[in-house]
Amino acid sequence: MKTVFRSSGIALFTILLCIQLLLSPFVSSSYQKLSLISHAPTKSGHFQFQATDVRFGQNRRVNTGNSGYPEQVEPTLTILSNGRILIGWKEAATPTGPGLRVGFAYSEDDGYSFINNTLMATLGGGSQSDPWLVKDHTDNAYFAFLEYGGTSEGMGVAKTLDGGLTWQPPTQASDTPAGLDDKETMCVDTNGNLYLVWDFFENYPNGGTAYLTFTKSTNGGTSFDPTITLGPWEERGGIPYITCSTNDTLYMTTWDSSEAYPDMIYISKSIDLGNTWTTPTRVSTWGYPSISLITVCATDSNNDVYICFSAGSITDHEIYVTKSTDGGFSWSTPIQVNDNSTNMQRMVEMHIDPEDNIHVAWLDGSLGEWNIFYSYSTDGGATFSNDIKITSEGTPFSYTRPGDYFTLRSGPDGRLYIVWTDGRGPDQDIYFARQDLLAPSINHTSPAFILTQTPFSIDIQASDDDAIERIEFHYRIGDTGTWNTQLLTRLTSTSYQGEINADRMIGSKIAYYFTVNDYAQRQTLLPTSGYFIIPILPVSPTMLIIIVTSTIIITVVVIFSIWYLRRP
């Protein structure tokens, strides 16, 4: 009998030893995975903008600072179908000085880095200014700029066939006489025809009449048609803005400061590819004493027309959008976009994506410095979201004129991309940010947390981290304990980890949730929270089968060996 008990004891000890030995290689930390899930494309082939996902990523400087000029302003942007980002800007010697050259860079990694910082070729050795970038349906990109003071003044348009790796020599697009071509904008229609409009100042700088001037190219920028005048404007008008609708109707907006109603917005329209234009007509007599220098015009897939502008008193503007559903003949009462009216809001930008969401950005002074703010509408401009701050650092008010415009566009992935003039450094530079269309959620990779030693780690994988400044894990014991916060460390561009001392948490119910901060310092509670139990010895079903089977086999072997050794 003693032999039997002794054998059973040895067998029991062997079983426990086997369990320990078999478990030891599998002792691991608790593990959770943060999945950032992108949205499926819509039937139009574009990724759909999701209002709940709007946040912008890290602010990144575009220019390298080796151009020889201290100030970079007036950025322009276009995105090719393969996701390559092309950005241009104006180079100047002083914060408010005239343009001297125009620069260019591109990104092949979704805006994480920018390469090929270069100065664009001139028409005839003169000074350059007012860059503007567009692309056609075959991904040919066009870079327009004005040139003055050289042997070939006017309007230059350069073309690239390889995504900005190389540029063809610029083509002269203007045939205006002596004077100044200024503040051009450009668009391209569904067939690849290019359209340019700008202010031509006769007898500049000795006064004279300003004319809205138009030209087009139907051969991919190889040559341009003779310019035509859309209408004379005494004194100085605003920046003429041209856009091409989905049915190739052209719209041009500007403002005029010579009317009895100060600074009124005007619009002109062409339905025959720019061959003829309607007489510029006043959009409305709203009676604002002051209108922004640039009035942005855009159309949606229904060919409704929208105009975005800032207006108000001389020292206090708000951001507005008005809409026409009849081709520009009548206009809605303007809707105020911004919800913070402190100080000045000005220098507007608007973009309508392929899903007809309206995106508006502007230069905002509500925080005591210049920042870029953003709002969107998903109902055709009837309502707009709360203001969303894009810049992580502001620009001092001492920069009174950071150019005349900046650019906001959507890419082939449905995300928004924005470039602006930024004065957070010793001078003005070009900065970039992109929106994430990725919704954070928690995905548990196993039903239990495996924990046999402390501290244990929380591991998180993120498929895209550009909008994430930090991730925090919050936890407490039970329902009434004190909340503890653990800042997760970024190990790689997509991996985060944090350690928690769980000496007193074995067997306890742990409440938890995650928060994510973006670079604009907005904290978002992730949609997943809950409880978990830290068991003393949790084992997965598969591992349990392996352990039990192995233990039975080893026990049988041990008992048989004992029997064999003690047999008569």
Solvent accessible surface area in square Angstrom, and as a share of the most:
residue,aa,sasa,rsa
1,M,165,0.74
2,K,157,0.67
3,T,55,0.32
4,V,91,0.52
5,F,140,0.58
6,R,115,0.42
7,S,18,0.11
8,S,60,0.39
9,G,38,0.37
10,I,75,0.38
11,A,7,0.05
12,L,106,0.53
13,F,132,0.55
14,T,18,0.11
15,I,48,0.25
16,L,107,0.53
17,L,79,0.39
18,C,9,0.06
19,I,51,0.26
20,Q,112,0.50
21,L,106,0.53
22,L,48,0.24
23,L,19,0.09
24,S,55,0.36
25,P,97,0.61
26,F,98,0.41
27,V,47,0.27
28,S,53,0.34
29,S,43,0.28
30,S,2,0.01
31,Y,88,0.33
32,Q,0,0.00
33,K,75,0.32
34,L,0,0.00
35,S,20,0.13
36,L,14,0.07
37,I,101,0.51
38,S,66,0.42
39,H,43,0.19
40,A,80,0.62
41,P,74,0.47
42,T,33,0.19
43,K,213,0.90
44,S,64,0.41
45,G,53,0.51
46,H,62,0.28
47,F,66,0.28
48,Q,76,0.34
49,F,12,0.05
50,Q,53,0.23
51,A,40,0.31
52,T,131,0.76
53,D,12,0.06
54,V,15,0.08
55,R,46,0.17
56,F,4,0.02
57,G,1,0.01
58,Q,62,0.28
59,N,13,0.07
60,R,38,0.14
61,R,108,0.39
62,V,4,0.02
63,N,7,0.03
64,T,76,0.44
65,G,46,0.44
66,N,119,0.61
67,S,31,0.20
68,G,72,0.69
69,Y,60,0.23
70,P,62,0.39
71,E,10,0.05
72,Q,2,0.01
73,V,5,0.03
74,E,1,0.00
75,P,0,0.00
76,T,2,0.01
77,L,0,0.00
78,T,11,0.07
79,I,9,0.05
80,L,5,0.03
81,S,75,0.49
82,N,113,0.58
83,G,24,0.23
84,R,31,0.11
85,I,0,0.00
86,L,0,0.00
87,I,0,0.00
88,G,0,0.00
89,W,5,0.02
90,K,7,0.03
91,E,2,0.01
92,A,2,0.02
93,A,54,0.42
94,T,68,0.40
95,P,53,0.34
96,T,76,0.44
97,G,13,0.12
98,P,94,0.59
99,G,2,0.02
100,L,51,0.25
101,R,57,0.21
102,V,0,0.00
103,G,0,0.00
104,F,0,0.00
105,A,0,0.00
106,Y,12,0.05
107,S,0,0.00
108,E,106,0.48
109,D,60,0.31
110,D,34,0.18
111,G,0,0.00
112,Y,82,0.31
113,S,54,0.35
114,F,22,0.09
115,I,79,0.40
116,N,62,0.32
117,N,36,0.19
118,T,50,0.29
119,L,55,0.27
120,M,6,0.03
121,A,61,0.48
122,T,35,0.20
123,L,38,0.19
124,G,20,0.19
125,G,66,0.63
126,G,10,0.09
127,S,28,0.18
128,Q,0,0.00
129,S,8,0.05
130,D,6,0.03
131,P,0,0.00
132,W,15,0.05
133,L,2,0.01
134,V,17,0.09
135,K,59,0.25
136,D,10,0.05
137,H,121,0.54
138,T,81,0.47
139,D,32,0.17
140,N,31,0.16
141,A,0,0.00
142,Y,2,0.01
143,F,0,0.00
144,A,0,0.00
145,F,0,0.00
146,L,5,0.02
147,E,4,0.02
148,Y,59,0.23
149,G,65,0.62
150,G,25,0.24
151,T,131,0.76
152,S,37,0.24
153,E,88,0.40
154,G,5,0.05
155,M,0,0.00
156,G,0,0.00
157,V,4,0.02
158,A,2,0.02
159,K,34,0.15
160,T,0,0.00
161,L,112,0.56
162,D,56,0.29
163,G,6,0.05
164,G,0,0.00
165,L,92,0.46
166,T,88,0.51
167,W,50,0.18
168,Q,81,0.36
169,P,112,0.71
170,P,22,0.14
171,T,35,0.21
172,Q,64,0.28
173,A,4,0.03
174,S,14,0.09
175,D,86,0.44
176,T,32,0.19
177,P,101,0.64
178,A,90,0.70
179,G,26,0.25
180,L,28,0.14
181,D,12,0.06
182,D,18,0.09
183,K,13,0.06
184,E,2,0.01
185,T,0,0.00
186,M,5,0.02
187,C,13,0.08
188,V,29,0.17
189,D,7,0.04
190,T,78,0.45
191,N,102,0.52
192,G,11,0.10
193,N,16,0.08
194,L,0,0.00
195,Y,0,0.00
196,L,0,0.00
197,V,0,0.00
198,W,0,0.00
199,D,5,0.02
200,F,12,0.05
201,F,22,0.09
202,E,60,0.27
203,N,87,0.45
204,Y,118,0.45
205,P,103,0.65
206,N,133,0.68
207,G,49,0.47
208,G,53,0.51
209,T,35,0.20
210,A,2,0.01
211,Y,58,0.22
212,L,3,0.01
213,T,5,0.03
214,F,4,0.02
215,T,1,0.01
216,K,18,0.08
217,S,0,0.00
218,T,85,0.49
219,N,76,0.39
220,G,17,0.16
221,G,7,0.07
222,T,100,0.58
223,S,56,0.36
224,F,29,0.12
225,D,57,0.30
226,P,103,0.65
227,T,31,0.18
228,I,66,0.33
229,T,77,0.45
230,L,16,0.08
231,G,12,0.12
232,P,96,0.61
233,W,22,0.08
234,E,119,0.53
235,E,126,0.56
236,R,100,0.36
237,G,6,0.05
238,G,0,0.00
239,I,2,0.01
240,P,0,0.00
241,Y,14,0.05
242,I,4,0.02
243,T,18,0.11
244,C,25,0.15
245,S,4,0.03
246,T,82,0.48
247,N,89,0.45
248,D,21,0.11
249,T,12,0.07
250,L,0,0.00
251,Y,7,0.03
252,M,0,0.00
253,T,0,0.00
254,T,2,0.01
255,W,27,0.10
256,D,3,0.02
257,S,49,0.32
258,S,56,0.36
259,E,68,0.31
260,A,99,0.77
261,Y,101,0.38
262,P,64,0.40
263,D,21,0.11
264,M,0,0.00
265,I,1,0.00
266,Y,21,0.08
267,I,9,0.04
268,S,1,0.00
269,K,37,0.16
270,S,2,0.01
271,I,137,0.69
272,D,48,0.25
273,L,63,0.31
274,G,2,0.02
275,N,93,0.48
276,T,88,0.51
277,W,40,0.14
278,T,73,0.42
279,T,106,0.62
280,P,18,0.11
281,T,74,0.43
282,R,78,0.29
283,V,12,0.07
284,S,29,0.19
285,T,69,0.40
286,W,62,0.22
287,G,44,0.42
288,Y,38,0.14
289,P,69,0.43
290,S,14,0.09
291,I,10,0.05
292,S,6,0.04
293,L,57,0.29
294,I,4,0.02
295,T,0,0.00
296,V,1,0.00
297,C,2,0.01
298,A,13,0.10
299,T,20,0.12
300,D,9,0.05
301,S,63,0.41
302,N,108,0.56
303,N,44,0.22
304,D,20,0.11
305,V,0,0.00
306,Y,3,0.01
307,I,0,0.00
308,C,0,0.00
309,F,0,0.00
310,S,0,0.00
311,A,0,0.00
312,G,15,0.14
313,S,51,0.33
314,I,128,0.65
315,T,108,0.63
316,D,55,0.29
317,H,11,0.05
318,E,21,0.10
319,I,0,0.00
320,Y,31,0.12
321,V,4,0.02
322,T,1,0.00
323,K,51,0.22
324,S,1,0.01
325,T,102,0.59
326,D,62,0.32
327,G,17,0.16
328,G,12,0.12
329,F,167,0.70
330,S,65,0.42
331,W,38,0.13
332,S,49,0.32
333,T,109,0.63
334,P,16,0.10
335,I,67,0.34
336,Q,73,0.33
337,V,5,0.03
338,N,4,0.02
339,D,83,0.43
340,N,53,0.27
341,S,54,0.35
342,T,72,0.42
343,N,69,0.35
344,M,32,0.14
345,Q,0,0.00
346,R,51,0.19
347,M,14,0.06
348,V,1,0.01
349,E,6,0.03
350,M,3,0.01
351,H,31,0.14
352,I,19,0.10
353,D,10,0.05
354,P,65,0.41
355,E,50,0.22
356,D,38,0.20
357,N,13,0.07
358,I,1,0.00
359,H,0,0.00
360,V,0,0.00
361,A,0,0.00
362,W,0,0.00
363,L,7,0.04
364,D,1,0.00
365,G,0,0.00
366,S,13,0.09
367,L,99,0.49
368,G,46,0.45
369,E,60,0.27
370,W,23,0.08
371,N,2,0.01
372,I,3,0.01
373,F,17,0.07
374,Y,0,0.00
375,S,0,0.00
376,Y,30,0.11
377,S,1,0.01
378,T,80,0.47
379,D,70,0.36
380,G,20,0.20
381,G,8,0.08
382,A,65,0.50
383,T,85,0.49
384,F,34,0.14
385,S,25,0.16
386,N,118,0.61
387,D,27,0.14
388,I,22,0.11
389,K,42,0.18
390,I,3,0.01
391,T,2,0.01
392,S,39,0.25
393,E,96,0.43
394,G,11,0.10
395,T,10,0.06
396,P,63,0.40
397,F,82,0.34
398,S,93,0.60
399,Y,27,0.10
400,T,89,0.52
401,R,82,0.30
402,P,5,0.03
403,G,3,0.03
404,D,9,0.05
405,Y,8,0.03
406,F,7,0.03
407,T,5,0.03
408,L,0,0.00
409,R,50,0.18
410,S,21,0.13
411,G,8,0.08
412,P,50,0.31
413,D,38,0.20
414,G,10,0.09
415,R,28,0.10
416,L,1,0.00
417,Y,3,0.01
418,I,0,0.00
419,V,0,0.00
420,W,3,0.01
421,T,12,0.07
422,D,2,0.01
423,G,2,0.02
424,R,57,0.21
425,G,32,0.30
426,P,133,0.83
427,D,32,0.17
428,Q,0,0.00
429,D,5,0.03
430,I,0,0.00
431,Y,27,0.10
432,F,1,0.00
433,A,0,0.00
434,R,1,0.01
435,Q,0,0.00
436,D,7,0.04
437,L,8,0.04
438,L,26,0.13
439,A,33,0.25
440,P,33,0.21
441,S,37,0.24
442,I,16,0.08
443,N,75,0.38
444,H,82,0.37
445,T,68,0.39
446,S,52,0.34
447,P,140,0.88
448,A,42,0.33
449,F,15,0.06
450,I,59,0.30
451,L,2,0.01
452,T,55,0.32
453,Q,116,0.51
454,T,43,0.25
455,P,71,0.45
456,F,3,0.01
457,S,12,0.07
458,I,0,0.00
459,D,26,0.14
460,I,0,0.00
461,Q,66,0.29
462,A,3,0.02
463,S,79,0.51
464,D,24,0.13
465,D,10,0.05
466,D,2,0.01
467,A,3,0.02
468,I,9,0.05
469,E,54,0.24
470,R,72,0.26
471,I,0,0.00
472,E,26,0.11
473,F,1,0.00
474,H,16,0.07
475,Y,29,0.11
476,R,48,0.17
477,I,81,0.41
478,G,18,0.18
479,D,77,0.40
480,T,131,0.76
481,G,27,0.26
482,T,115,0.67
483,W,100,0.35
484,N,65,0.33
485,T,77,0.45
486,Q,50,0.22
487,L,95,0.47
488,L,6,0.03
489,T,83,0.48
490,R,90,0.33
491,L,98,0.49
492,T,80,0.47
493,S,70,0.45
494,T,48,0.28
495,S,14,0.09
496,Y,3,0.01
497,Q,58,0.26
498,G,5,0.05
499,E,103,0.46
500,I,3,0.01
501,N,102,0.52
502,A,0,0.00
503,D,92,0.48
504,R,221,0.81
505,M,11,0.05
506,I,68,0.35
507,G,46,0.44
508,S,24,0.15
509,K,80,0.34
510,I,0,0.00
511,A,6,0.05
512,Y,5,0.02
513,Y,53,0.20
514,F,0,0.00
515,T,6,0.04
516,V,7,0.04
517,N,7,0.04
518,D,0,0.00
519,Y,42,0.16
520,A,15,0.12
521,Q,106,0.47
522,R,69,0.25
523,Q,108,0.48
524,T,44,0.25
525,L,110,0.55
526,L,2,0.01
527,P,106,0.66
528,T,31,0.18
529,S,69,0.45
530,G,25,0.24
531,Y,118,0.45
532,F,14,0.06
533,I,89,0.45
534,I,1,0.01
535,P,32,0.20
536,I,130,0.66
537,L,90,0.45
538,P,20,0.12
539,V,48,0.28
540,S,53,0.34
541,P,99,0.62
542,T,93,0.54
543,M,32,0.14
544,L,94,0.47
545,I,118,0.60
546,I,83,0.42
547,I,9,0.04
548,V,71,0.41
549,T,67,0.39
550,S,29,0.19
551,T,11,0.06
552,I,101,0.51
553,I,100,0.51
554,I,63,0.32
555,T,18,0.11
556,V,91,0.52
557,V,85,0.49
558,V,33,0.19
559,I,80,0.41
560,F,120,0.50
561,S,46,0.29
562,I,24,0.12
563,W,148,0.52
564,Y,102,0.39
565,L,143,0.71
566,R,131,0.48
567,R,104,0.38
568,P,176,1.10
